Amino acid sequence: MKIVIQRVKSASVKIDKTVKNKINQGLLLLVAVEDADTQFDLDYAVRKVINMRIFSDEDGKMNRSVQDIQGEILSISQFTLYADTRKGNRPSFTAAGKPEFAKQMYEKFDEQLNQNLPVKTGEFGADMEIELINDGPVTIILDTKEARHG
């Protein structure tokens, strides 16, 4: 799994020009799945997202997690994180998980996150418009493959 984690003051997702979901302070997650992902990847990603200390404490140090601040999560599926741009000018997306598997893993990821904090989502496979106010900005890329190969 690849996840772009963005600390936000607010974020929303629109489908067909209608707001489907929105959050206030918390995390916007752009989530991509590959066919090699397993339960290990899900568990690792959920643990990292929930516990990552990227929110400021009273001294201005990034010392608090989204859970600590009782923040919100907006999770968006985004297979394009697996774009291969090495050849030509048109990205290849063959490394992205097959749609049925990717949808299943993405939904499991959201369900596991939801056991810790409420999670709002976009719609898998939909054409979505995402608006956000990035806080910091703080943007972190999490690749569970790195943990698998330790």
Buried (B, 14 or more C-beta within 10 A) or exposed (E): BBBBBBBBEBBBBBBEEEEBBBBEBBBBBBBBBBEEBEEEBBBBBBEBBBEBEBBBEEEEEBEBBBBEEEBBBBBBBBBEBBBEEEEEEEEEEEBBBEEEEBBBBBBBBBEBBBEBBEBBBBBBEEEBBBEBBBBEEBBBEBBBEEBBEE
